[in-house]
């Protein structure tokens, strides 16, 4: 057998030779041999001791050349001992495809296979494609089944989230936030404060699931992180709009009771239905209303940018629930029960806070003139009708039959989120 050849130049042990030898020996099979060329007899004499400590064996020595050009040759046989408590790395597979020069999350599993149906509940933080070493601490993940957390368009949703980022400082025309008449400013301040109050729950719900999702589903973790970051930006932008002209508004206890009930739901899929499909779905309609009737460019821009994010969140919820129901029709009863349980906890809520309804009416009216107020009130009634119709449509898209979709929509909290 002709051994591999490794020219070590002038390297010595302690000066980098051990790094080179480990790199050469690690990928070859036990029993394979490497002939190492070193610059001095002293280094050659040190190699047997180094090899024993590493589990290898020196099986021959020699030299070549004469005078200053003389080199010392040491023949090493690779031992069976591994420096890493893991099986050997598998051979490289086909690389994931690039799309227009880009490597996308939607394609990075090609060559590796799909996400596991059931992930090891004790798995650690091994990146996709990595071979985990034994001896790591055992974890205790709660969400280990793919169907508990997956959506078939996760890759495109993550790419969309990365591509559509905006900045609540630079991308809002804050200089155009006013001045407004006092009546309009108070209305806008109350509406955006209501939005910010609800966005806190939309932030905490995805964030609270991140610590219990198995890391073998990195796409889900990336999605939840992007979702939470979107909501943090919504809290920022709507809080800024409330404060930009020095105004103040109320955070209502009824809204708190509704939002608190979202945090009480322990099931990932039920949370996706309650928050993404129902709550954020309704908020898309509300934000579109705000963008259409905002009396200033800053408020309108903030609402339009938030809609872009909420569309992704709703898309995840619809996709996840539809996938779950297609694979497990019995999940329907569990999801409906979660909606009913939340509604039972909120039975004392009879409608949206009157102050919010009034603020929306004034925004749509644009003034305190009776004729405009009547038009504003009609616009708000039309908003509520449109919300109900679109909730049913989203629920139907998520896989519920017409009757169940209408029942779920009717049970949705009057707080909207």
VOMARKOL-584339 format. One record per residue (C-alpha): x, y, z. Coordinates in Angstrom, 3 decimals. Layout:
! VOMARKOL-584339
@px X; py Y; pz Z;
...
This chain:
! VOMARKOL-584339
@px 0.000; py 0.000; pz 0.000;
@px 1.366; py 3.383; pz -0.983;
@px 0.901; py 5.779; pz 1.943;
@px -0.281; py 9.318; pz 1.612;
@px 2.477; py 11.915; pz 1.718;
@px 2.444; py 14.929; pz 4.011;
@px 5.204; py 17.549; pz 3.696;
@px 5.355; py 19.330; pz 7.057;
@px 7.861; py 21.962; pz 5.943;
@px 9.677; py 23.382; pz 8.973;
@px 6.829; py 22.771; pz 11.402;
@px 7.570; py 21.387; pz 14.857;
@px 5.381; py 19.896; pz 17.568;
@px 3.988; py 22.764; pz 19.578;
@px 4.436; py 25.031; pz 16.606;
@px 1.637; py 23.729; pz 14.387;
@px 2.818; py 20.267; pz 13.293;
@px 0.223; py 18.574; pz 15.532;
@px -2.529; py 20.646; pz 13.914;
@px -1.419; py 19.605; pz 10.438;
@px -1.158; py 15.924; pz 11.384;
@px -4.579; py 15.864; pz 13.040;
@px -6.082; py 17.457; pz 9.948;
@px -4.424; py 14.869; pz 7.694;
@px -5.223; py 11.816; pz 9.840;
@px -8.772; py 12.682; pz 10.942;
@px -10.588; py 12.029; pz 7.626;
@px -8.801; py 8.786; pz 6.704;
@px -9.866; py 5.321; pz 7.803;
@px -8.251; py 3.471; pz 10.743;
@px -5.314; py 1.437; pz 9.430;
@px -4.515; py 3.815; pz 6.586;
@px -1.010; py 5.237; pz 6.533;
@px 0.595; py 8.637; pz 6.044;
@px 4.274; py 9.366; pz 5.388;
@px 5.286; py 12.612; pz 7.044;
@px 8.305; py 14.593; pz 5.890;
@px 9.878; py 16.799; pz 8.602;
@px 12.889; py 19.076; pz 8.621;
@px 14.899; py 17.652; pz 11.537;
@px 15.804; py 14.414; pz 13.243;
@px 14.676; py 15.881; pz 16.600;
@px 11.143; py 16.339; pz 15.331;
@px 11.139; py 12.820; pz 13.893;
@px 12.143; py 11.419; pz 17.284;
@px 9.262; py 13.241; pz 19.011;
@px 6.588; py 11.856; pz 16.683;
@px 6.284; py 8.309; pz 18.196;
@px 5.344; py 9.740; pz 21.597;
@px 2.854; py 12.154; pz 20.042;
@px 1.359; py 9.305; pz 17.982;
@px 0.875; py 7.071; pz 21.062;
@px -0.976; py 9.827; pz 22.893;
@px -3.265; py 10.269; pz 19.892;
@px -3.869; py 6.513; pz 19.464;
@px -1.787; py 6.201; pz 16.284;
@px 1.371; py 4.233; pz 15.578;
@px 4.748; py 4.957; pz 14.006;
@px 5.581; py 1.964; pz 11.805;
@px 8.654; py 3.168; pz 9.994;
@px 11.303; py 5.846; pz 9.766;
@px 13.803; py 6.939; pz 7.128;
@px 15.264; py 9.892; pz 5.336;
@px 15.800; py 11.278; pz 1.888;
@px 18.213; py 13.755; pz 0.377;
@px 21.586; py 14.850; pz 1.708;
@px 23.158; py 17.855; pz 3.317;
@px 20.964; py 20.877; pz 4.108;
@px 18.195; py 19.480; pz 1.898;
@px 17.919; py 16.258; pz 3.910;
@px 14.369; py 15.395; pz 5.103;
@px 13.323; py 12.892; pz 7.774;
@px 10.442; py 10.576; pz 6.957;
@px 8.085; py 9.112; pz 9.566;
@px 5.387; py 6.635; pz 8.564;
@px 2.211; py 6.891; pz 10.672;
@px -0.658; py 4.419; pz 10.804;
@px -4.042; py 5.881; pz 11.701;
@px -5.438; py 4.421; pz 14.916;
@px -9.034; py 3.498; pz 15.659;
@px -9.393; py 6.029; pz 18.456;
@px -11.528; py 9.029; pz 17.552;
@px -10.903; py 12.466; pz 19.012;
@px -14.651; py 13.093; pz 18.863;
@px -17.262; py 10.935; pz 20.644;
@px -19.338; py 10.539; pz 17.523;
@px -19.436; py 8.354; pz 14.422;
@px -17.298; py 9.469; pz 11.494;
@px -18.663; py 12.308; pz 9.430;
@px -20.621; py 10.981; pz 6.460;
@px -19.291; py 11.667; pz 2.987;
@px -20.318; py 14.964; pz 1.493;
@px -23.648; py 14.784; pz -0.277;
@px -25.093; py 16.813; pz -3.106;
@px -25.159; py 20.509; pz -2.238;
@px -28.480; py 22.325; pz -1.952;
@px -29.412; py 24.193; pz -5.114;
@px -28.875; py 27.910; pz -5.513;
@px -31.779; py 29.923; pz -6.877;
@px -30.493; py 32.933; pz -8.814;
@px -27.301; py 32.723; pz -6.774;
@px -29.151; py 32.545; pz -3.447;
@px -29.264; py 29.698; pz -0.934;
@px -32.747; py 29.731; pz 0.577;
@px -34.042; py 28.091; pz 3.739;
@px -36.707; py 26.380; pz 1.636;
@px -33.923; py 24.463; pz -0.175;
@px -31.323; py 23.822; pz 2.517;
@px -32.653; py 20.369; pz 3.436;
@px -32.242; py 19.031; pz -0.115;
@px -29.677; py 16.264; pz 0.143;
@px -30.372; py 15.859; pz 3.867;
@px -33.973; py 14.698; pz 3.733;
@px -37.066; py 16.261; pz 5.305;
@px -37.411; py 17.367; pz 8.888;
@px -37.863; py 14.376; pz 11.195;
@px -41.403; py 13.252; pz 11.864;
@px -40.482; py 12.869; pz 15.528;
@px -37.324; py 14.554; pz 16.812;
@px -35.206; py 13.242; pz 19.679;
@px -36.680; py 14.989; pz 22.742;
@px -33.254; py 15.064; pz 24.428;
@px -31.427; py 16.553; pz 21.415;
@px -29.090; py 19.495; pz 21.876;
@px -28.240; py 22.460; pz 19.705;
@px -26.851; py 20.563; pz 16.715;
@px -27.086; py 22.684; pz 13.538;
@px -28.768; py 21.185; pz 10.508;
@px -26.486; py 18.526; pz 8.979;
@px -24.152; py 18.380; pz 11.998;
@px -23.228; py 15.065; pz 13.684;
@px -23.757; py 15.482; pz 17.455;
@px -21.071; py 14.251; pz 19.815;
@px -21.996; py 12.001; pz 22.726;
@px -21.679; py 13.312; pz 26.253;
@px -23.720; py 16.497; pz 25.854;
@px -26.382; py 17.263; pz 28.463;
@px -29.851; py 15.905; pz 27.738;
@px -32.624; py 18.392; pz 27.094;
@px -36.335; py 17.929; pz 27.588;
@px -38.104; py 19.577; pz 24.649;
@px -41.900; py 19.598; pz 24.698;
@px -42.582; py 20.091; pz 20.966;
@px -40.892; py 17.164; pz 19.231;
@px -43.392; py 16.120; pz 16.564;
@px -43.202; py 17.858; pz 13.210;
@px -46.972; py 18.050; pz 12.872;
@px -47.169; py 20.004; pz 16.134;
@px -45.314; py 22.987; pz 14.700;
@px -44.836; py 22.697; pz 10.938;
@px -46.202; py 24.593; pz 7.959;
@px -45.375; py 23.561; pz 4.420;
@px -44.468; py 27.109; pz 3.329;
@px -42.144; py 27.894; pz 6.244;
@px -39.206; py 28.482; pz 3.915;
@px -40.957; py 31.136; pz 1.860;
@px -42.383; py 32.774; pz 4.991;
@px -38.910; py 33.056; pz 6.536;
@px -37.508; py 34.481; pz 3.299;
@px -40.360; py 36.966; pz 3.135;
@px -39.749; py 38.066; pz 6.713;
@px -36.062; py 38.672; pz 6.016;
@px -36.746; py 40.570; pz 2.788;
@px -39.511; py 42.798; pz 4.154;
@px -37.841; py 44.238; pz 7.251;
@px -38.478; py 47.917; pz 7.921;
@px -37.312; py 50.386; pz 10.507;
@px -39.699; py 52.151; pz 12.870;
@px -37.337; py 55.113; pz 13.115;
@px -36.212; py 55.752; pz 9.553;
@px -39.114; py 54.427; pz 7.465;
@px -41.920; py 56.447; pz 9.058;
@px -42.382; py 60.120; pz 8.052;
@px -42.544; py 61.285; pz 11.666;
@px -42.329; py 64.926; pz 10.631;
@px -45.767; py 64.463; pz 9.044;
@px -47.444; py 63.190; pz 12.217;
@px -49.070; py 66.531; pz 12.932;
@px -50.051; py 68.915; pz 14.248;
@px -53.650; py 67.683; pz 14.190;
@px -56.798; py 69.120; pz 15.743;
@px -57.098; py 67.967; pz 19.355;
@px -60.104; py 65.743; pz 18.653;
@px -58.321; py 63.870; pz 15.865;
@px -55.042; py 63.609; pz 17.775;
@px -56.800; py 62.091; pz 20.794;
@px -58.558; py 59.597; pz 18.526;
@px -55.367; py 58.572; pz 16.751;
@px -53.517; py 58.308; pz 20.059;
@px -56.215; py 56.019; pz 21.486;
@px -56.314; py 53.799; pz 18.391;
@px -52.546; py 53.313; pz 18.172;
@px -52.331; py 52.725; pz 21.926;
@px -54.963; py 50.000; pz 21.538;
@px -52.912; py 48.520; pz 18.695;
@px -49.717; py 48.575; pz 20.753;
@px -51.471; py 46.994; pz 23.747;
@px -52.623; py 44.083; pz 21.610;
@px -49.270; py 43.698; pz 19.889;
@px -47.689; py 42.858; pz 23.236;
@px -49.689; py 39.622; pz 23.292;
@px -48.799; py 38.964; pz 19.651;
@px -45.154; py 39.292; pz 20.740;
@px -45.328; py 37.079; pz 23.809;
@px -47.265; py 34.184; pz 22.290;
@px -44.658; py 33.153; pz 19.674;
@px -41.815; py 34.048; pz 22.029;
@px -43.118; py 31.733; pz 24.762;
@px -43.034; py 28.717; pz 22.437;
@px -39.435; py 29.221; pz 21.310;
@px -37.829; py 27.628; pz 24.414;
@px -39.793; py 24.385; pz 23.977;
@px -39.456; py 23.768; pz 20.212;
@px -36.986; py 20.978; pz 19.411;
@px -33.901; py 22.509; pz 17.718;
@px -34.118; py 19.844; pz 15.008;
@px -36.826; py 22.121; pz 13.594;
@px -34.667; py 25.233; pz 13.027;
@px -37.107; py 26.584; pz 10.452;
@px -39.795; py 26.825; pz 13.133;
@px -37.417; py 28.607; pz 15.504;
@px -36.429; py 31.064; pz 12.770;
@px -40.076; py 31.716; pz 11.997;
@px -41.013; py 32.318; pz 15.628;
@px -38.035; py 34.647; pz 16.055;
@px -39.034; py 36.661; pz 12.988;
@px -42.635; py 36.777; pz 14.215;
@px -41.558; py 38.075; pz 17.626;
@px -39.266; py 40.648; pz 16.025;
@px -42.088; py 41.879; pz 13.801;
@px -44.298; py 42.354; pz 16.833;
@px -41.568; py 44.135; pz 18.764;
@px -41.347; py 46.583; pz 15.846;
@px -45.136; py 47.036; pz 15.862;
@px -45.048; py 47.835; pz 19.578;
@px -42.297; py 50.335; pz 18.856;
@px -43.964; py 52.079; pz 15.943;
@px -47.423; py 52.407; pz 17.497;
@px -45.993; py 53.536; pz 20.843;
@px -43.946; py 56.154; pz 19.027;
@px -47.022; py 57.373; pz 17.175;
@px -48.908; py 57.700; pz 20.459;
@px -46.089; py 59.742; pz 21.994;
@px -44.883; py 61.794; pz 19.032;
@px -47.225; py 64.708; pz 19.703;
@px -47.153; py 64.339; pz 23.482;
@px -50.506; py 62.573; pz 23.741;
@px -51.652; py 59.904; pz 26.169;
@px -54.376; py 57.246; pz 25.987;
@px -55.876; py 54.352; pz 27.938;
@px -54.839; py 50.686; pz 28.087;
@px -58.141; py 48.964; pz 28.828;
@px -58.665; py 46.208; pz 31.405;
@px -61.097; py 44.406; pz 29.109;
@px -58.376; py 44.173; pz 26.481;
@px -56.001; py 42.853; pz 29.132;
@px -58.429; py 40.070; pz 30.056;
@px -58.715; py 39.075; pz 26.410;
@px -54.962; py 39.160; pz 25.834;
@px -54.228; py 37.314; pz 29.073;
@px -56.405; py 34.450; pz 27.841;
@px -54.146; py 34.078; pz 24.786;
@px -51.189; py 33.438; pz 27.070;
@px -53.138; py 30.741; pz 28.920;
@px -53.401; py 28.496; pz 25.847;
@px -50.661; py 25.828; pz 26.117;
@px -51.169; py 24.138; pz 22.732;
@px -49.096; py 25.410; pz 19.791;
@px -51.723; py 24.702; pz 17.131;
@px -54.568; py 26.182; pz 19.173;
@px -52.447; py 29.279; pz 19.724;
@px -51.815; py 29.507; pz 15.987;
@px -55.565; py 29.414; pz 15.412;
@px -56.415; py 31.924; pz 18.142;
@px -53.598; py 34.371; pz 17.450;
@px -52.572; py 34.028; pz 13.798;
@px -55.801; py 33.058; pz 12.072;
@px -58.378; py 34.842; pz 14.235;
@px -56.604; py 37.657; pz 16.068;
@px -54.034; py 38.812; pz 13.535;
@px -56.476; py 38.115; pz 10.729;
@px -58.882; py 40.602; pz 12.297;
@px -56.021; py 43.011; pz 12.879;
@px -55.191; py 43.053; pz 9.169;
@px -58.663; py 44.475; pz 8.541;
@px -58.267; py 46.937; pz 11.409;
@px -54.842; py 48.098; pz 10.202;
@px -56.128; py 48.523; pz 6.662;
@px -58.942; py 50.653; pz 8.089;
@px -56.427; py 52.781; pz 10.007;
@px -54.230; py 53.187; pz 6.930;
@px -57.229; py 54.262; pz 4.829;
@px -58.593; py 56.777; pz 7.353;
@px -55.453; py 58.035; pz 9.092;
@px -55.352; py 61.843; pz 9.182;
@px -51.561; py 61.912; pz 8.882;
@px -48.917; py 60.167; pz 6.807;
@px -46.998; py 58.772; pz 9.791;
@px -49.994; py 56.815; pz 11.088;
@px -50.953; py 55.611; pz 7.612;
@px -47.404; py 54.444; pz 6.838;
@px -47.060; py 52.621; pz 10.158;
@px -50.339; py 50.775; pz 9.588;
@px -49.479; py 49.809; pz 5.999;
@px -46.067; py 48.466; pz 7.000;
@px -47.580; py 46.490; pz 9.875;
@px -50.088; py 44.915; pz 7.467;
@px -47.189; py 43.492; pz 5.442;
@px -45.951; py 41.658; pz 8.514;
@px -49.375; py 40.511; pz 9.692;
@px -50.114; py 38.967; pz 6.303;
@px -47.160; py 36.615; pz 6.847;
@px -48.302; py 35.760; pz 10.363;
@px -51.806; py 34.933; pz 9.187;
@px -50.394; py 32.895; pz 6.297;
@px -48.440; py 30.759; pz 8.772;
@px -51.497; py 30.182; pz 10.955;
@px -53.727; py 29.203; pz 8.048;
@px -51.036; py 26.962; pz 6.537;
@px -50.229; py 25.271; pz 9.852;
@px -53.844; py 24.604; pz 10.810;
@px -54.719; py 23.393; pz 7.296;
@px -51.781; py 20.981; pz 7.360;
@px -52.758; py 19.701; pz 10.797;
@px -56.417; py 19.129; pz 9.889;
@px -55.495; py 17.410; pz 6.627;
@px -53.307; py 14.932; pz 8.505;
@px -55.387; py 14.569; pz 11.650;
@px -59.103; py 15.377; pz 11.250;
@px -59.616; py 14.607; pz 14.939;
@px -57.629; py 17.774; pz 15.750;
@px -60.695; py 19.777; pz 14.680;
@px -62.519; py 19.058; pz 17.957;
@px -59.457; py 20.013; pz 19.988;
@px -59.106; py 23.339; pz 18.196;
@px -62.801; py 24.154; pz 18.478;
@px -62.660; py 23.309; pz 22.175;
@px -59.791; py 25.788; pz 22.622;
@px -61.880; py 28.541; pz 20.997;
@px -64.868; py 27.661; pz 23.186;
@px -62.751; py 27.610; pz 26.331;
@px -61.345; py 31.047; pz 25.592;
@px -64.812; py 32.412; pz 24.843;
@px -66.083; py 31.004; pz 28.146;
@px -63.328; py 32.823; pz 30.020;
@px -64.309; py 36.057; pz 28.271;
@px -68.073; py 35.755; pz 28.507;
@px -68.300; py 39.110; pz 30.302;
@px -66.826; py 40.936; pz 27.273;
@px -69.770; py 42.186; pz 25.245;
@px -68.018; py 44.318; pz 22.670;
@px -65.028; py 46.387; pz 21.711;
@px -64.193; py 49.085; pz 24.268;
@px -66.519; py 52.018; pz 23.481;
@px -63.594; py 54.435; pz 23.584;
@px -61.855; py 52.491; pz 20.802;
@px -65.011; py 52.381; pz 18.692;
@px -65.464; py 56.109; pz 19.195;
@px -61.839; py 56.821; pz 18.292;
@px -62.150; py 54.760; pz 15.105;
@px -65.345; py 56.623; pz 14.252;
@px -63.679; py 60.018; pz 14.686;
@px -60.692; py 58.904; pz 12.600;
@px -62.996; py 57.811; pz 9.797;
@px -65.064; py 60.992; pz 10.116;
@px -62.099; py 63.339; pz 10.113;
@px -64.062; py 65.952; pz 12.056;
@px -66.827; py 66.481; pz 14.616;
@px -69.388; py 67.484; pz 12.022;
@px -72.576; py 65.387; pz 12.444;
@px -72.684; py 64.284; pz 8.810;
@px -69.066; py 63.154; pz 8.909;
@px -69.588; py 61.406; pz 12.252;
@px -72.476; py 59.450; pz 10.701;
@px -70.223; py 58.417; pz 7.819;
@px -67.508; py 57.432; pz 10.259;
@px -69.910; py 55.311; pz 12.287;
@px -71.071; py 53.572; pz 9.110;
@px -67.450; py 52.913; pz 8.160;
@px -66.798; py 51.276; pz 11.540;
@px -69.912; py 49.103; pz 11.212;
@px -68.724; py 48.069; pz 7.761;
@px -65.303; py 47.237; pz 9.253;
@px -66.875; py 44.886; pz 11.794;
@px -68.960; py 43.200; pz 9.095;
@px -65.905; py 42.814; pz 6.872;
@px -63.875; py 41.363; pz 9.759;
@px -66.522; py 38.694; pz 10.367;
@px -66.747; py 37.765; pz 6.684;
@px -62.987; py 37.522; pz 6.286;
@px -62.585; py 35.514; pz 9.495;
@px -64.962; py 32.925; pz 8.098;
@px -63.077; py 32.895; pz 4.787;
@px -59.731; py 32.364; pz 6.554;
@px -61.172; py 29.587; pz 8.681;
@px -62.566; py 27.903; pz 5.584;
@px -59.134; py 28.144; pz 3.960;
@px -57.651; py 26.590; pz 7.102;
@px -59.846; py 23.530; pz 6.621;
@px -62.988; py 24.100; pz 8.698;
@px -66.420; py 23.497; pz 7.233;
@px -68.779; py 26.458; pz 6.771;
@px -70.813; py 25.855; pz 9.911;
@px -67.792; py 25.376; pz 12.144;
@px -66.053; py 28.386; pz 10.621;
@px -69.025; py 30.618; pz 11.376;
@px -69.302; py 29.286; pz 14.932;
@px -65.596; py 29.897; pz 15.594;
@px -65.838; py 33.386; pz 14.104;
@px -68.847; py 34.217; pz 16.267;
@px -66.962; py 33.069; pz 19.384;
@px -63.906; py 35.221; pz 18.615;
@px -63.217; py 37.850; pz 21.246;
@px -64.784; py 41.279; pz 20.670;
@px -61.376; py 42.690; pz 21.594;
@px -60.390; py 41.551; pz 18.035;
@px -56.941; py 40.088; pz 18.941;
